[in-house]
Amino acid sequence: MVFLHGGGQTRRSWTKVAAAVAERGFQAVTIDLRGHGESDWSDEGDYRVVSFARDVEEVLRGLPTKPVLVGASLGGFTSMLLAGELSPGIASAVVLVDIVPNMEQSGAARIHNFMADRVETGFASLDEVADAIAEYNPHRPRPTDLDGLTTNLRRRGDRWYWHWDPQFINGTAAFPPIEVTDAERMHHAVEAILRDGVPMLLVRGKMSDLVSQERADEFLARFPKVEFTDVRGAGHMVAGDRNDHFATAVLDFLARHVRPDDGQVSTAAPTHP
């Protein structure tokens, strides 16, 4: 199973669910997308979704079997283009985590504003970071172990900064992820995946403002073969909000469609080509 995080996140957002699926016999591979975590930043400012997908394709070439792709938000768009357009047949199953092609623009704007707010100025302390996250996710308890926040941050001088390339979100990238606005292209990619007989699951956070119930219903009406799970008590960050329910939903889906190999957990921080 290959886990692809959302924009502004890192592979560490999957730590708990990766351990859960490994206990059930799957090998879990978590990847830092270009410009995020420990992967290189693009010198060319290339953060197109198709470029994320090509990076992941390079990683998948080293795997012994067709993986299950689990993609949250940006990782979901990456999975759509990779399995439905660039490399059909590369995945044994696809799990989309709180993302559909025709997402709610108000929710997308809220996420963008949160990511862009302190991208240049950073934070004076981890307490400031925790306060910002709590304001953005008021349904999630404020973290008590602030050291855990450092997996998504880097310290420069006396301030903390998100550990991803500011070009990705501040509008200065030469090649931004414009494909996320092309709903029809993404719909065609999903259609191609399903036409090839690849099982697909949509996992929605019940409190999500990015994938509303209306948007989920539209997607499922267009693609009735897609299975669906609504995770109670979760917002857009489904795995972080309710990891236990999320892991159960994914494992139940896999039990119906995919046979596990071994139980290794591994991580990868690839440089971009």
Disulfide bonds with the S-S distance in Angstrom:
none
